[in-house]
Amino acid sequence: MTHPLRAGLGALAIAVAVGTQVLVVTALDGVAAFARMTTARSFGSDTFLLARVASPGRVSRREFQDQLLRNQPLRRTDWRFLEAHADDVVQYAPNVQTIAEVTAGNRVYETAAVSGTTSVLAGLRDLAIARGRFLSPEDDRVGAVVAVIGADVAEGLFPTSEAIGQSIRVAGRRFTVVGVQTRLGTSGGTSLDRFVWIPIRAWERAFGVPDSLPIFARAAPGATTVNAEDRARASLRARRQLAPAAPDTFDILTPDAARGFVANLSQRIGIAAVPISLMALLAAIVVVTNTVLVSVTQRTREIGVRRALGAPRGQIMREVVAESALQSVVGGVVGLLVAMGLLSVASGLLDLPLDVRLSTVGLSLAASAASGLLAGWYPARRAVQLSVVEAMHVE
């Protein structure tokens, strides 16, 4: 390449196009992985929820009112009935929640999500205990005054000391901290680091019996999620003596529905990302085509002399296409490396999984090479169609 600046311009165009493609594809992969991760932490990767209304934010106001009228509250007796008929197919854990003030000495955390549950929940959801432990079966049995707290609560109440073994007060009652969660971030705009987990018996002593008891469930080892959902639905329908044709008087939220919002968002972004990537690649092809075409024009006399000396058309075409492909591959490698660097920085800043897949690397390099071949075809055709006599007279 006798004109490195011009060649660099073509390579830069390909680098921008390939970088855009890698950034878009990897960002979408990261959003999908983030959706799975946050769902596992806030809901459970294969967990479903039984409740009077399991997803109030996903239905209209009219549908919500209809569900409240039709569906009956879930009680402790319903939970016990489900456990009695689980038959090693389903695991259940109740989880009732309220927003309350939590104190430790003169420090106050005002908006803690105080949840009453059982030790089984740790097997249903990724609660990410950083230090200490989660609730134990013995805590469940006696309603022990112990608590597991989120990272924000721990930092707010014990900024300079270890939280494990310290005392906190919830609804005026003293609880001993036995576990602290890893920082989990947010899900759906809600912080996952402000939770306080206590045994459900202790929760009921502090806040009273809930109006309805949401119950998390998951397939037991060896069972499938479909079988677990079917067993839970059939058991609760039997408990309420519903006729075969009668609608459910309860609601079920599945993992797919819990991930639905982020999945739909990713899909919509993906639809817009495809034309954006193609437009960037098309623009790059035009730039490379023009740079190679200018190169061919400036080498008209050289090409004429070589043709007069017997150089075959195929050789001339291969050389022009190779020049175009080389520009594109170099640009593709540069764009890929820059995109990977930006993604690495963004991953650290945003705490998102933004690892570039090997398939994305291969696709990006293949796209850059294909773009080079396509961009070089027209200039190569122009080069071999030149009249030898006219080309010899070009100054």
C-alpha angles and dihedrals in degrees: 000000000000094000108052094174092057092044089049090055091056092046090049091054091052091045091055092048094047092043090052091050093049093046093050096045094044093045090054090048088050093050091050092048090046089052091053092045096048091044090053090051099041099031112002128263094250098014127119130195130228114200144138087258110004100183112025092162093056099057134062122262090254092051090047091054091047090052092050090052095045103036124074124220117262113240136194088260090058090052092050091048091052092049091049091054099039092103094193089299101096137029118208134199124175116221121188121174142192136172111246144156117263122196139189115185107312094339120100132196104194107190107039118155100230109199128190114207144129136261090261090074091074088066093048100048138033098248093168102216107202098183134011120000144290125250117303131218088252089055088052093050098051100026091240119207094242130123141198112208136200125243095259092050091048092050093044096050101030107027095155104027141052112273097208110103094013124122127243131181123230118181088346093305125118119239130180116227110236100166143024124203128228115254104274104178122213138320121198090349092305121116115241091196100071098071127124113193119201133163112279092237090056090046091054091049089053101040106015132244110322121241089238131005116225111212125204116209139184138177113272118238108290095021129098126239091240092054091046093052091047092049093048093048093046092047094050092045089052090048089055094040094234119179116242093255096042118106121247115273091209137050132243125202113197127202091252091055091047090054093041099099096051091040091053090047091051091049093052092048089048092054090054093042095061097063091041091056092044092049091051090049092047091051089050091051090053091051093048091046091053094047092050091044090054089049091052091048092052091049095049094116092046091051090048092052092049091048090050089052091054105267106159121239091240092058092051091049093049092051094051093046090046090054090052093045092049091053091050097046092049089048091047092053092048092048091048093051093047092048092049090051093050091047091050091054093045091049091057094045097044098033090232128141100247102160115152110236120229089237090056090052091050093045093049094050091045090051091051092049092046090049090053093051091047093045092050097049098079096045089047091053090049090051096054094042093060116117108248093218094049092044091053090057096051111110 
